[in-house]
Amino acid sequence: QVQLVESGGGLVQAGGSLRLSCAASGLTFSGYGMGWFRQAPGKEREFVCTINYNGGMTSCADSVKGRFTISRDNAKNTVYLQMNSLKPEDTAAYYCASGTYSDQQSSYGAWGQGTQVIVSS
């Protein structure tokens, strides 16, 4: 069965950086698009970034474009989210998911448990 385990979350000051990792198992990782989503308290889960199966295509939400970068290492079955210039509004639980290259949650079949990111002002 597919297992996705996020790590790297924590508390950071505004303007700081974090790198999230998502380790995948139970699937042929190099055959799947991967995505990062986030959910802030009291809000719906929203798209952050997606990457296609070989890393050749990436796309991020306008709210994080230019600050966040998604990448993957297929040899390590891991997808990353580099987050720079963090803002308090980036505070959320961050989830990785496996599926297709898409900004739609319905395109993903497996989800991790999430890692919390808190950005203090």
All heavy atoms as an XYZ file, in Angstrom:
898
protein
N       0.838     -1.175      0.000
C       0.000      0.000      0.000
C       0.881      1.237      0.000
O       1.996      1.228      0.508
C      -0.942     -0.027      1.190
C      -0.527      0.740      2.424
C      -1.063      0.127      3.699
O      -1.225     -1.080      3.804
N      -1.310      0.957      4.689
N       0.351      2.282     -0.598
C       1.115      3.517     -0.722
C       1.234      4.196      0.634
O       0.270      4.314      1.389
C       0.444      4.464     -1.721
C       1.221      5.774     -1.818
C       0.336      3.806     -3.091
N       2.452      4.652      0.922
C       2.689      5.409      2.138
C       3.494      6.649      1.785
O       4.520      6.562      1.111
C       3.427      4.574      3.182
C       3.526      5.239      4.534
C       4.078      4.327      5.611
O       4.678      3.303      5.322
N       3.879      4.700      6.872
N       3.003      7.788      2.240
C       3.680      9.062      2.025
C       3.919      9.682      3.398
O       2.979      9.853      4.173
C       2.825      9.992      1.172
C       2.410      9.463     -0.202
C       1.424     10.416     -0.870
C       3.623      9.257     -1.086
N       5.178     10.016      3.680
C       5.533     10.541      4.994
C       6.240     11.883      4.828
O       7.351     11.943      4.293
C       6.427      9.562      5.769
C       6.782     10.139      7.133
C       5.727      8.215      5.932
N       5.583     12.935      5.296
C       6.154     14.269      5.222
C       7.040     14.553      6.443
O       6.789     14.023      7.533
C       5.059     15.340      5.168
C       4.090     15.219      4.019
C       2.818     14.478      4.393
O       2.855     13.680      5.357
O       1.790     14.699      3.726
N       8.024     15.413      6.240
C       8.875     15.870      7.330
C       9.414     17.237      6.985
O       9.308     17.686      5.830
C      10.023     14.889      7.577
O      10.840     14.775      6.436
N      10.002     17.899      7.980
C      10.641     19.180      7.737
C       9.872     20.396      8.190
O      10.369     21.519      8.095
N       8.658     20.190      8.665
C       7.889     21.320      9.158
C       8.447     21.848     10.462
O       9.343     21.257     11.064
N       7.919     23.002     10.884
C       8.365     23.584     12.142
C       7.970     25.028     12.263
O       7.146     25.529     11.494
N       8.581     25.682     13.229
C       8.330     27.095     13.502
C       9.464     27.923     12.921
O      10.643     27.633     13.167
C       8.222     27.310     15.010
C       8.094     28.748     15.506
C       6.803     29.378     15.008
C       8.180     28.783     17.034
N       9.111     28.952     12.160
C      10.117     29.802     11.528
C       9.626     31.243     11.536
O       8.411     31.487     11.507
C      10.411     29.310     10.097
C       9.177     29.419      9.215
C      11.588     30.036      9.483
N      10.546     32.172     11.591
C      10.173     33.580     11.529
C       9.868     33.999     10.103
O      10.390     33.407      9.136
C      11.298     34.447     12.081
C      11.462     34.366     13.594
C      12.441     35.385     14.123
O      13.384     35.779     13.431
N      12.235     35.815     15.360
N       9.050     34.999      9.967
C       8.742     35.540      8.644
C      10.042     35.926      7.931
O      10.951     36.489      8.543
C       7.829     36.749      8.773
N      10.090     35.586      6.651
C      11.292     35.819      5.868
C      12.248     34.647      5.844
O      13.194     34.634      5.041
N      11.994     33.665      6.691
C      12.855     32.504      6.766
C      12.521     31.448      5.727
O      11.650     31.648      4.865
N      13.219     30.323      5.831
C      13.069     29.233      4.857
C      12.894     27.898      5.567
O      13.364     27.710      6.692
C      14.304     29.154      3.962
O      14.481     30.334      3.214
N      12.208     27.011      4.882
C      12.087     25.618      5.305
C      12.095     24.749      4.068
O      11.659     25.191      2.999
C      10.781     25.369      6.065
C      10.668     25.802      7.523
C       9.242     25.572      8.015
C      11.652     25.083      8.399
N      12.563     23.516      4.226
C      12.449     22.541      3.149
C      11.680     21.342      3.667
O      12.102     20.674      4.613
C      13.806     22.094      2.614
C      13.654     21.233      1.364
C      14.960     20.833      0.733
N      15.574     19.687      1.388
C      16.408     18.843      0.777
N      16.696     19.015     -0.505
N      16.950     17.841      1.441
N      10.557     21.088      3.031
C       9.751     19.923      3.357
C      10.164     18.752      2.476
O      10.521     18.934      1.299
C       8.268     20.208      3.153
C       7.689     21.417      3.882
C       6.176     21.496      3.635
C       8.007     21.381      5.358
N      10.103     17.566      3.044
C      10.376     16.340      2.300
C       9.178     15.414      2.414
O       8.452     15.438      3.415
C      11.612     15.626      2.860
O      12.763     16.436      2.775
N       8.990     14.604      1.400
C       7.929     13.600      1.409
C       8.531     12.308      0.862
O       8.854     12.242     -0.339
C       6.755     14.053      0.573
S       5.484     12.787      0.323
N       8.674     11.322      1.730
C       9.218     10.030      1.342
C       8.080      9.091      0.973
O       7.144      8.910      1.760
C      10.038      9.447      2.480
N       8.187      8.498     -0.203
C       7.129      7.629     -0.712
C       7.566      6.174     -0.732
O       8.734      5.871     -0.987
C       6.730      8.072     -2.123
N       6.619      5.294     -0.481
C       6.861      3.857     -0.588
C       5.575      3.173     -1.028
O       4.481      3.746     -0.922
C       7.346      3.281      0.753
O       6.381      3.491      1.758
N       5.722      1.955     -1.554
C       4.555      1.198     -1.972
C       4.018      1.550     -3.339
O       2.905      1.152     -3.700
N       4.800      2.319     -4.096
C       4.396      2.679     -5.459
C       5.648      2.834     -6.316
O       6.749      2.999     -5.780
C       3.577      3.979     -5.480
C       4.302      5.339     -5.320
C       3.340      6.473     -5.658
C       4.878      5.516     -3.953
N       5.455      2.754     -7.633
C       6.558      3.029     -8.562
C       6.656      4.541     -8.673
O       6.031      5.160     -9.540
C       6.297      2.375     -9.915
O       6.074      0.966     -9.731
C       7.491      2.582    -10.836
N       7.437      5.112     -7.794
C       7.457      6.564     -7.584
C       7.690      7.332     -8.886
O       7.012      8.337     -9.138
C       8.549      6.902     -6.565
C       8.650      8.353     -6.215
C       7.693      8.956     -5.403
C       9.704      9.124     -6.684
C       7.781     10.294     -5.068
C       9.805     10.472     -6.356
C       8.840     11.056     -5.548
N       8.596      6.850     -9.714
C       8.959      7.576    -10.931
C       7.844      7.597    -11.960
O       7.948      8.277    -12.985
C      10.222      6.963    -11.554
O       9.985      5.606    -11.885
N       6.764      6.878    -11.711
C       5.644      6.867    -12.629
C       4.512      7.807    -12.255
O       3.495      7.886    -12.958
N       4.678      8.552    -11.183
C       3.588      9.373    -10.659
C       3.950     10.848    -10.588
O       5.078     11.207    -10.229
C       3.206      8.915     -9.255
C       2.470      7.615     -9.224
C       3.150      6.409     -9.261
C       1.078      7.592     -9.171
C       2.471      5.209     -9.255
C       0.389      6.388     -9.149
C       1.089      5.202     -9.189
O       0.402      4.014     -9.176
N       2.961     11.663    -10.892
C       3.065     13.059    -10.540
C       2.876     13.203     -9.043
O       2.236     12.358     -8.405
N       3.436     14.256     -8.492
C       3.346     14.494     -7.054
C       2.888     15.929     -6.821
O       3.157     16.828     -7.628
C       4.689     14.272     -6.367
C       5.238     12.869     -6.488
S       4.242     11.636     -5.623
C       4.468     12.148     -3.912
N       2.219     16.126     -5.707
C       1.741     17.461     -5.397
C       1.886     17.788     -3.929
O       1.974     16.894     -3.087
N       1.953     19.068     -3.659
C       1.904     19.586     -2.289
C       0.646     20.439     -2.167
O       0.353     21.267     -3.041
C       3.126     20.439     -1.970
C       4.379     19.674     -1.722
C       5.384     19.433     -2.605
C       4.793     19.061     -0.491
N       6.384     18.696     -2.008
C       6.036     18.463     -0.704
C       4.212     18.967      0.783
C       6.733     17.771      0.289
C       4.894     18.288      1.778
C       6.139     17.690      1.534
N      -0.054     20.235     -1.085
C      -1.239     21.015     -0.745
C      -1.095     21.503      0.691
O      -0.265     20.985      1.435
C      -2.507     20.164     -0.891
C      -2.810     19.773     -2.308
C      -2.121     18.758     -2.935
C      -3.801     20.457     -3.018
C      -2.394     18.410     -4.253
C      -4.090     20.115     -4.343
C      -3.374     19.093     -4.951
N      -1.897     22.475      1.075
C      -1.851     22.948      2.450
C      -3.244     23.304      2.931
O      -4.122     23.614      2.135
C      -0.926     24.155      2.583
C      -1.409     25.410      1.871
C      -0.338     26.504      1.963
N      -0.780     27.749      1.325
C      -0.005     28.814      1.182
N       1.262     28.797      1.619
N      -0.482     29.908      0.604
N      -3.404     23.249      4.246
C      -4.672     23.607      4.859
C      -4.414     24.415      6.115
O      -3.804     23.922      7.068
C      -5.489     22.361      5.192
C      -6.882     22.680      5.692
C      -7.775     21.451      5.745
O      -7.312     20.319      5.778
N      -9.083     21.672      5.733
N      -4.866     25.649      6.080
C      -4.756     26.533      7.223
C      -5.965     26.333      8.131
O      -7.027     25.887      7.666
C      -4.677     27.984      6.761
N      -5.839     26.652      9.413
C      -6.969     26.490     10.338
C      -8.213     27.231      9.846
O      -8.142     28.404      9.471
C      -6.442     27.106     11.635
C      -4.971     26.961     11.543
C      -4.637     27.134     10.090
N      -9.332     26.535      9.790
C     -10.593     27.143      9.383
C     -10.751     27.352      7.899
O     -11.739     27.952      7.460
N      -9.786     26.858      7.124
C      -9.858     27.042      5.667
C      -9.831     25.693      4.964
O      -9.445     24.683      5.536
C      -8.695     27.911      5.181
C      -8.736     29.339      5.700
C      -7.672     30.187      5.039
C      -7.755     31.630      5.485
N      -6.727     32.483      4.813
N     -10.219     25.705      3.707
C     -10.181     24.491      2.913
C      -8.751     24.209      2.466
O      -7.919     25.118      2.349
C     -11.090     24.630      1.695
C     -12.566     24.718      2.057
C     -13.462     24.668      0.827
O     -12.938     24.712     -0.293
O     -14.685     24.596      1.014
N      -8.488     22.930      2.191
C      -7.174     22.557      1.682
C      -6.998     23.154      0.280
O      -7.935     23.139     -0.524
C      -7.040     21.040      1.642
C      -5.655     20.538      1.347
C      -5.495     19.083      1.739
N      -6.458     18.207      1.116
C      -6.594     16.921      1.397
N      -5.799     16.364      2.307
N      -7.493     16.184      0.774
N      -5.806     23.669      0.026
C      -5.560     24.326     -1.255
C      -4.266     23.831     -1.893
O      -3.350     23.371     -1.215
C      -5.475     25.851     -1.071
C      -4.321     26.321     -0.217
C      -4.213     27.833     -0.144
O      -5.097     28.551     -0.645
O      -3.208     28.310      0.433
N      -4.226     23.958     -3.195
C      -3.073     23.560     -3.990
C      -1.890     24.473     -3.720
O      -2.047     25.690     -3.591
C      -3.457     23.613     -5.471
C      -2.298     23.534     -6.416
C      -1.637     22.338     -6.621
C      -1.886     24.657     -7.117
C      -0.571     22.254     -7.510
C      -0.819     24.591     -8.006
C      -0.168     23.378     -8.202
N      -0.688     23.853     -3.652
C       0.542     24.628     -3.519
C       1.409     24.478     -4.773
O       1.629     25.431     -5.506
C       1.324     24.221     -2.260
C       2.629     25.017     -2.162
C       0.480     24.431     -1.000
N       1.899     23.256     -5.009
C       2.751     23.000     -6.167
C       2.567     21.571     -6.644
O       2.207     20.687     -5.856
C       4.238     23.201     -5.834
S       4.765     24.888     -5.503
N       2.868     21.337     -7.915
C       2.842     20.001     -8.474
C       4.046     19.798     -9.375
O       4.609     20.770     -9.909
C       1.538     19.755     -9.257
O       1.498     18.398     -9.728
C       1.420     20.686    -10.457
N       4.440     18.523     -9.540
C       5.582     18.171    -10.379
C       5.239     16.898    -11.131
O       4.593     15.995    -10.570
C       6.854     18.012     -9.513
C       8.098     17.849    -10.378
C       6.721     16.865     -8.523
C       9.408     18.006     -9.588
N       5.676     16.822    -12.392
C       5.328     15.624    -13.147
C       6.286     14.480    -12.805
O       7.201     14.629    -11.998
C       5.280     15.922    -14.641
C       6.658     16.043    -15.266
O       7.619     16.446    -14.611
N       6.755     15.679    -16.529
N       6.104     13.342    -13.472
C       6.765     12.107    -13.061
C       8.286     12.173    -13.090
O       8.961     11.542    -12.285
C       6.286     10.946    -13.947
C       6.807     11.004    -15.367
C       7.882     10.224    -15.751
C       6.236     11.855    -16.301
C       8.372     10.276    -17.048
C       6.716     11.922    -17.596
C       7.786     11.129    -17.970
O       8.269     11.195    -19.246
N       8.851     12.967    -14.002
C      10.313     13.008    -14.120
C      10.898     14.354    -13.717
O      12.100     14.587    -13.900
C      10.745     12.661    -15.541
C      10.299     13.701    -16.570
O       9.662     14.689    -16.240
N      10.653     13.471    -17.830
N      10.079     15.226    -13.192
C      10.568     16.531    -12.738
C      10.706     17.558    -13.831
O      11.151     18.677    -13.584
N      10.304     17.198    -15.051
C      10.464     18.119    -16.158
C       9.446     19.238    -16.218
O       9.634     20.221    -16.930
N       8.369     19.077    -15.487
C       7.319     20.097    -15.458
C       6.927     20.363    -14.013
O       6.742     19.435    -13.230
C       6.093     19.626    -16.230
C       6.329     19.386    -17.706
S       4.879     18.692    -18.515
C       3.733     20.053    -18.344
N       6.828     21.631    -13.658
C       6.377     22.031    -12.336
C       5.410     23.206    -12.478
O       5.448     23.949    -13.458
C       7.528     22.449    -11.423
O       8.165     23.626    -11.955
C       8.566     21.343    -11.276
N       4.568     23.322    -11.491
C       3.626     24.432    -11.458
C       3.278     24.724    -10.005
O       3.145     23.803     -9.196
C       2.355     24.078    -12.231
O       1.409     25.141    -12.162
N       3.157     26.005     -9.684
C       2.821     26.397     -8.318
C       1.707     27.441     -8.338
O       1.512     28.154     -9.319
C       4.040     26.977     -7.605
S       5.357     25.783     -7.273
N       1.004     27.508     -7.226
C      -0.046     28.502     -7.076
C       0.546     29.907     -7.115
O       1.700     30.121     -6.720
C      -0.782     28.278     -5.754
N      -0.248     30.854     -7.571
C       0.223     32.232     -7.663
C       0.683     32.766     -6.309
O       1.612     33.571     -6.243
C      -0.887     33.119     -8.218
C      -1.133     32.892     -9.693
O      -0.268     32.282    -10.359
O      -2.188     33.317    -10.191
N       0.048     32.311     -5.245
C       0.365     32.824     -3.911
C       1.762     32.449     -3.440
O       2.296     33.081     -2.521
C      -0.669     32.322     -2.895
O      -0.679     30.902     -2.872
N       2.356     31.438     -4.051
C       3.694     30.997     -3.633
C       4.715     31.081     -4.753
O       5.910     30.827     -4.537
C       3.664     29.557     -3.074
C       2.649     29.439     -1.950
C       3.393     28.534     -4.167
N       4.275     31.436     -5.936
C       5.169     31.479     -7.096
C       6.313     32.447     -6.831
O       6.115     33.560     -6.338
C       4.371     31.884     -8.332
C       4.939     31.427     -9.646
C       3.925     31.622    -10.772
C       2.798     30.634    -10.676
N       1.849     30.743    -11.813
N       7.512     31.999     -7.149
C       8.694     32.825     -6.913
C       9.286     32.654     -5.524
O      10.410     33.099     -5.271
N       8.536     32.013     -4.632
C       9.043     31.781     -3.266
C       9.219     30.288     -2.973
O      10.147     29.914     -2.260
C       8.069     32.365     -2.231
C       7.860     33.868     -2.362
C       7.050     34.416     -1.204
N       5.700     33.848     -1.144
C       5.208     33.180     -0.099
N       5.958     32.975      0.973
N       3.966     32.709     -0.117
N       8.338     29.466     -3.514
C       8.381     28.020     -3.270
C       8.858     27.302     -4.538
O       8.502     27.695     -5.650
C       7.004     27.488     -2.907
C       6.487     27.901     -1.556
C       7.081     28.908     -0.808
C       5.370     27.270     -1.022
C       6.589     29.292      0.426
C       4.865     27.627      0.217
C       5.471     28.644      0.936
N       9.584     26.214     -4.341
C      10.049     25.388     -5.445
C       9.812     23.922     -5.109
O      10.197     23.465     -4.037
C      11.546     25.609     -5.709
O      11.792     27.001     -5.973
C      12.009     24.788     -6.909
N       9.207     23.215     -6.040
C       9.009     21.778     -5.875
C      10.059     21.047     -6.704
O      10.403     21.475     -7.815
C       7.577     21.355     -6.284
C       7.324     19.891     -5.938
C       7.296     21.658     -7.744
C       5.870     19.465     -6.120
N      10.574     19.952     -6.163
C      11.545     19.138     -6.885
C      11.388     17.689     -6.420
O      10.668     17.415     -5.449
C      12.972     19.631     -6.634
O      13.306     19.540     -5.263
N      12.055     16.801     -7.109
C      11.965     15.397     -6.738
C      13.275     14.688     -7.035
O      14.029     15.095     -7.918
C      10.809     14.711     -7.468
C      10.962     14.612     -8.964
C       9.655     14.143     -9.623
N       9.310     12.784     -9.204
C       8.078     12.285     -9.270
N       7.086     13.028     -9.738
N       7.848     11.038     -8.877
N      13.500     13.615     -6.293
C      14.643     12.736     -6.512
C      14.074     11.331     -6.650
O      13.729     10.693     -5.639
C      15.619     12.832     -5.343
C      16.887     12.039     -5.567
O      16.858     11.095     -6.395
O      17.893     12.333     -4.923
N      13.961     10.868     -7.870
C      13.343      9.552     -8.095
C      14.200      8.408     -7.561
O      13.675      7.338     -7.252
C      13.039      9.357     -9.569
C      11.820     10.151    -10.019
O      11.086     10.690     -9.188
N      11.614     10.248    -11.323
N      15.495      8.627     -7.444
C      16.369      7.595     -6.873
C      16.104      7.414     -5.379
O      16.365      6.345     -4.824
C      17.831      7.952     -7.106
N      15.602      8.450     -4.743
C      15.320      8.410     -3.313
C      13.824      8.324     -3.009
O      13.429      8.370     -1.844
C      15.912      9.638     -2.621
C      17.422      9.705     -2.679
C      17.952     10.912     -1.922
C      19.472     10.961     -1.938
N      20.010     12.137     -1.218
N      13.000      8.252     -4.049
C      11.543      8.208     -3.863
C      11.056      9.348     -2.974
O      10.211      9.151     -2.084
C      11.112      6.865     -3.250
C      11.151      5.731     -4.247
O      11.626      5.896     -5.374
N      10.681      4.578     -3.840
N      11.573     10.528     -3.229
C      11.279     11.676     -2.375
C      10.961     12.912     -3.209
O      11.608     13.175     -4.230
C      12.465     11.966     -1.436
O      12.729     10.809     -0.630
C      12.159     13.135     -0.514
N       9.966     13.649     -2.749
C       9.631     14.942     -3.340
C       9.865     16.005     -2.274
O       9.656     15.756     -1.078
C       8.182     14.959     -3.865
C       7.166     14.729     -2.756
C       7.889     16.247     -4.627
N      10.303     17.167     -2.718
C      10.666     18.252     -1.804
C       9.844     19.505     -2.103
O       9.377     19.718     -3.220
C      12.149     18.595     -1.955
C      13.076     17.432     -1.762
C      13.585     16.730     -2.850
C      13.461     17.021     -0.483
C      14.438     15.657     -2.683
C      14.318     15.951     -0.301
C      14.799     15.273     -1.404
O      15.649     14.206     -1.225
N       9.727     20.328     -1.081
C       9.150     21.657     -1.258
C      10.062     22.639     -0.536
O      10.097     22.663      0.697
C       7.724     21.737     -0.705
C       7.015     23.061     -0.966
C       6.735     23.233     -2.462
C       5.707     23.159     -0.171
N      10.810     23.401     -1.312
C      11.670     24.443     -0.756
C      10.844     25.710     -0.612
O      10.305     26.207     -1.605
C      12.874     24.689     -1.655
C      13.802     25.799     -1.170
C      14.509     25.451      0.127
O      15.005     24.341      0.282
N      14.560     26.398      1.053
N      10.758     26.211      0.603
C       9.937     27.388      0.883
C      10.818     28.511      1.386
O      11.439     28.387      2.447
C       8.863     27.045      1.924
C       8.018     25.833      1.554
S       6.659     25.539      2.685
C       7.556     25.155      4.179
N      10.889     29.573      0.624
C      11.696     30.745      0.969
C      10.788     31.953      1.200
O       9.628     31.950      0.788
C      12.701     31.048     -0.134
C      13.678     29.915     -0.377
O      14.047     29.186      0.539
N      14.110     29.770     -1.620
N      11.345     32.956      1.835
C      10.602     34.204      2.083
C       9.231     33.908      2.675
O       8.211     34.443      2.226
C      10.466     34.999      0.780
O      11.710     35.296      0.223
N       9.214     33.093      3.685
C       7.948     32.667      4.274
C       7.206     33.826      4.918
O       7.816     34.757      5.476
C       8.189     31.561      5.292
C       8.436     30.182      4.667
C       9.136     29.248      5.640
C       7.119     29.576      4.194
N       5.888     33.746      4.826
C       4.997     34.768      5.370
C       4.071     34.125      6.406
O       3.795     32.919      6.324
C       4.155     35.376      4.248
C       4.944     35.945      3.090
C       4.016     36.414      1.981
C       4.789     36.966      0.796
N       3.887     37.423     -0.293
N       3.545     34.909      7.320
C       2.602     34.338      8.296
C       1.419     33.629      7.631
O       0.919     32.622      8.154
C       2.153     35.563      9.094
C       3.333     36.482      9.038
C       3.903     36.290      7.661
N       0.993     34.111      6.489
C      -0.136     33.477      5.798
C       0.226     32.127      5.186
O      -0.655     31.430      4.665
C      -0.708     34.407      4.718
C       0.314     34.984      3.763
C       0.757     36.386      4.169
O       1.029     36.621      5.380
O       0.865     37.241      3.255
N       1.496     31.740      5.228
C       1.895     30.395      4.792
C       1.693     29.366      5.898
O       1.881     28.166      5.667
C       3.364     30.387      4.358
C       3.628     31.228      3.128
O       2.808     31.196      2.191
O       4.669     31.931      3.109
N       1.337     29.814      7.092
C       1.085     28.903      8.197
C      -0.043     27.939      7.851
O      -1.138     28.357      7.470
C       0.721     29.690      9.466
O       1.863     30.452      9.886
C       0.301     28.750     10.594
N       0.255     26.643      7.929
C      -0.719     25.621      7.542
C      -0.112     24.247      7.782
O       1.094     24.112      8.015
C      -1.093     25.762      6.065
N      -0.968     23.242      7.691
C      -0.492     21.868      7.588
C      -0.252     21.590      6.112
O      -1.114     21.884      5.281
C      -1.523     20.898      8.145
N       0.912     21.058      5.811
C       1.293     20.782      4.421
C       1.237     19.284      4.163
O       1.796     18.498      4.931
C       2.696     21.328      4.146
C       2.716     22.831      3.971
C       2.528     23.683      5.061
C       2.882     23.404      2.716
C       2.508     25.063      4.893
C       2.874     24.784      2.538
C       2.681     25.596      3.634
O       2.668     26.963      3.469
N       0.597     18.935      3.058
C       0.387     17.544      2.695
C       0.997     17.257      1.326
O       0.848     18.062      0.405
C      -1.104     17.230      2.617
C      -1.849     17.447      3.904
C      -2.398     18.684      4.216
C      -2.011     16.406      4.813
C      -3.081     18.893      5.404
C      -2.697     16.599      6.001
C      -3.230     17.845      6.285
O      -3.907     18.033      7.463
N       1.645     16.103      1.199
C       2.038     15.666     -0.135
C       1.058     14.589     -0.592
O       0.390     13.943      0.225
C       3.474     15.163     -0.182
S       3.767     13.587      0.612
N       0.980     14.433     -1.903
C       0.047     13.494     -2.491
C       0.629     12.936     -3.781
O       1.388     13.618     -4.477
C      -1.291     14.181     -2.773
N       0.239     11.712     -4.104
C       0.689     11.067     -5.345
C      -0.487     10.908     -6.298
O      -1.605     10.605     -5.881
C       1.313      9.704     -5.043
O       0.361      8.824     -4.489
N      -0.213     11.133     -7.584
C      -1.277     11.013     -8.570
C      -0.783     11.397     -9.942
O       0.121     10.758    -10.477
N      -1.364     12.460    -10.476
C      -0.946     12.975    -11.778
C      -0.505     14.426    -11.626
O      -0.722     15.043    -10.572
C      -2.076     12.890    -12.808
O      -3.185     13.690    -12.343
C      -2.548     11.455    -12.991
N       0.078     14.966    -12.646
C       0.520     16.354    -12.658
C      -0.723     17.233    -12.748
O      -1.321     17.367    -13.811
C       1.447     16.573    -13.848
C       1.908     17.993    -14.038
C       2.822     18.570    -13.163
C       1.460     18.750    -15.116
C       3.260     19.869    -13.346
C       1.888     20.044    -15.310
C       2.793     20.607    -14.420
O       3.230     21.889    -14.608
N      -1.118     17.818    -11.617
C      -2.395     18.533    -11.588
C      -2.481     19.433    -10.363
O      -1.841     19.170     -9.346
C      -3.542     17.517    -11.533
O      -4.786     18.141    -11.321
N      -3.305     20.472    -10.474
C      -3.578     21.329     -9.320
C      -4.908     20.946     -8.651
O      -5.354     21.646     -7.737
C      -3.579     22.793     -9.711
C      -4.640     23.135    -10.738
O      -5.377     22.225    -11.170
O      -4.736     24.312    -11.122
N      -5.506     19.865     -9.115
C      -6.784     19.426     -8.581
C      -6.621     18.285     -7.580
O      -5.965     17.282     -7.872
C      -7.697     18.948     -9.715
C      -7.997     20.020    -10.738
C      -8.747     21.195    -10.129
O      -9.786     21.036     -9.503
N      -8.183     22.396    -10.295
N      -7.241     18.412     -6.410
C      -7.101     17.373     -5.381
C      -7.630     16.025     -5.855
O      -7.112     14.980     -5.469
C      -7.827     17.814     -4.110
C      -7.220     19.055     -3.468
C      -7.883     19.419     -2.161
O      -8.090     18.570     -1.299
N      -8.196     20.699     -2.004
N      -8.643     16.059     -6.719
C      -9.238     14.818     -7.207
C      -8.301     14.015     -8.095
O      -8.580     12.846     -8.392
C     -10.519     15.142     -7.980
O     -10.242     16.004     -9.062
N      -7.191     14.599     -8.520
C      -6.212     13.900     -9.361
C      -5.213     13.075     -8.558
O      -4.350     12.421     -9.134
C      -5.440     14.909    -10.212
O      -6.299     15.570    -11.113
N      -5.354     13.124     -7.238
C      -4.400     12.441     -6.361
C      -5.102     11.348     -5.573
O      -6.170     11.566     -5.000
C      -3.743     13.456     -5.421
C      -2.921     14.473     -6.163
C      -3.488     15.637     -6.663
C      -1.565     14.245     -6.396
C      -2.740     16.557     -7.370
C      -0.800     15.162     -7.092
C      -1.396     16.313     -7.592
O      -0.639     17.213     -8.294
N      -4.474     10.178     -5.527
C      -5.100      9.036     -4.897
C      -4.604      8.696     -3.510
O      -5.284      8.010     -2.750
N      -3.417      9.171     -3.178
C      -2.848      8.864     -1.868
C      -2.306     10.139     -1.260
O      -1.745     10.989     -1.972
C      -1.753      7.815     -1.984
N      -2.461     10.253      0.058
C      -2.077     11.463      0.772
C      -1.260     11.101      2.010
O      -1.476     10.061      2.636
C      -3.331     12.226      1.210
C      -4.119     12.749      0.069
C      -4.989     12.050     -0.736
C      -4.107     14.087     -0.426
N      -5.514     12.884     -1.695
C      -4.989     14.133     -1.524
C      -3.444     15.255     -0.051
C      -5.223     15.304     -2.250
C      -3.675     16.411     -0.767
C      -4.551     16.426     -1.856
N      -0.349     11.991      2.348
C       0.377     11.845      3.594
C      -0.422     12.388      4.761
O      -1.526     12.909      4.583
N       0.157     12.272      5.947
C      -0.500     12.725      7.173
C      -0.303     14.215      7.426
O      -1.007     14.795      8.251
C       0.027     11.936      8.367
C      -0.360     10.469      8.346
C      -1.859     10.280      8.377
O      -2.540     10.774      9.279
N      -2.399      9.586      7.378
N       0.638     14.817      6.758
C       0.841     16.249      6.887
C       1.960     16.611      7.845
O       2.295     15.858      8.756
N       2.540     17.787      7.624
C       3.534     18.348      8.522
C       3.184     19.812      8.740
O       2.807     20.515      7.803
C       4.955     18.174      7.966
O       5.914     18.609      8.929
C       5.171     18.943      6.666
N       3.297     20.260      9.977
C       2.848     21.595     10.324
C       3.944     22.625     10.100
O       5.094     22.421     10.498
C       2.415     21.631     11.790
C       1.816     22.952     12.237
C       0.462     23.215     11.600
O      -0.364     22.317     11.476
N       0.228     24.458     11.188
N       3.561     23.713      9.480
C       4.452     24.858      9.291
C       3.812     26.065      9.971
O       2.652     26.384      9.702
C       4.682     25.156      7.797
C       5.450     26.463      7.622
C       5.432     24.001      7.143
N       4.573     26.700     10.853
C       4.095     27.899     11.536
C       5.092     29.018     11.274
O       6.287     28.867     11.564
C       3.942     27.670     13.046
C       2.945     26.540     13.305
C       3.488     28.952     13.742
C       2.847     26.123     14.753
N       4.596     30.109     10.723
C       5.439     31.253     10.410
C       5.043     32.399     11.332
O       3.908     32.883     11.284
C       5.303     31.677      8.941
C       6.277     32.816      8.633
C       5.559     30.492      8.013
N       5.969     32.819     12.176
C       5.680     33.894     13.118
C       6.071     35.245     12.527
O       7.035     35.349     11.774
C       6.435     33.664     14.427
O       7.824     33.708     14.193
N       5.316     36.249     12.903
C       5.571     37.595     12.364
C       6.549     38.364     13.228
O       6.906     37.950     14.319
C       4.255     38.362     12.256
O       3.629     38.418     13.522
